[in-house]
Amino acid sequence: MAETLGSTTVSTKLHRIAMLAKQAPDTALTTLAHHIDEDWLREAYRRTRKDGARGVDGQDAEQYAAELQGNLRGLLERAKAGMTFPRKSGQVGYMLEIAMGVLCS
């Protein structure tokens, strides 16, 4: 998988989060929302398998990608508003929940 400018930015943010956690291992990081932006979500989408199950909204990865910018913007707005997401494995529509795992692996 080729690196992109977005993946470099995301990697820098992940490094910062890791350093914060290392500097204060007994302190809970209560929010990471300010680290998440559209580049972060776009990179998570880029790294996500596209042949998985449809989302709870019935969309597959190709349909999601057709309106990717708007979908990521809406996902970011919902995430920062504290809305919850479905927790069903393999679904495109809950990328934020898997973003940390995908980007940190």
C-alpha positions, -999 to 999 in steps of 0.1 A, spaced: 0 0 0 16 33 -11 20 61 14 1 93 7 4 128 21 -26 120 42 -10 89 56 21 109 66 -1 134 84 -21 107 101 12 89 111 24 121 127 -9 124 147 -6 88 158 29 94 169 18 124 190 -10 103 206 15 75 214 39 100 229 12 115 251 2 80 263 39 71 270 46 103 289 16 98 312 8 60 313 -15 63 343 -36 91 327 -66 82 306 -68 100 273 -104 110 276 -109 124 240 -90 120 208 -117 138 187 -94 168 182 -69 146 164 -95 132 140 -101 151 108 -112 143 72 -76 133 63 -76 108 92 -109 93 80 -98 93 43 -67 74 53 -87 50 74 -110 44 44 -79 39 21 -66 12 44 -100 -5 49 -109 -37 29 -134 -28 2 -147 -63 -3 -165 -66 31 -201 -66 40 -225 -38 33 -230 -11 60 -261 -9 81 -273 17 56 -271 -9 29 -241 7 11 -211 -12 -1 -176 4 -3 -181 14 -40 -213 33 -32 -197 49 -1 -168 60 -23 -190 76 -49 -198 103 -23 -166 99 -2 -160 135 6 -196 141 18 -197 108 36 -164 115 55 -176 151 63 -208 137 77 -191 110 96 -167 135 112 -196 158 122 -214 129 138 -183 117 156 -175 152 170 -211 155 181 -207 124 201 -231 102 181 -226 65 184 -220 41 156 -231 5 149 -207 -22 161 -211 -48 135 -180 -63 120 -172 -56 83 -194 -26 78 -182 4 58 -203 29 77 -186 26 110 -151 34 99 -144 57 128 -147 29 153 -122 8 133 -100 38 123 -79 36 155 -74 -1 151 -66 1 113 -43 31 116 -25 19 147 -18 -16 133 
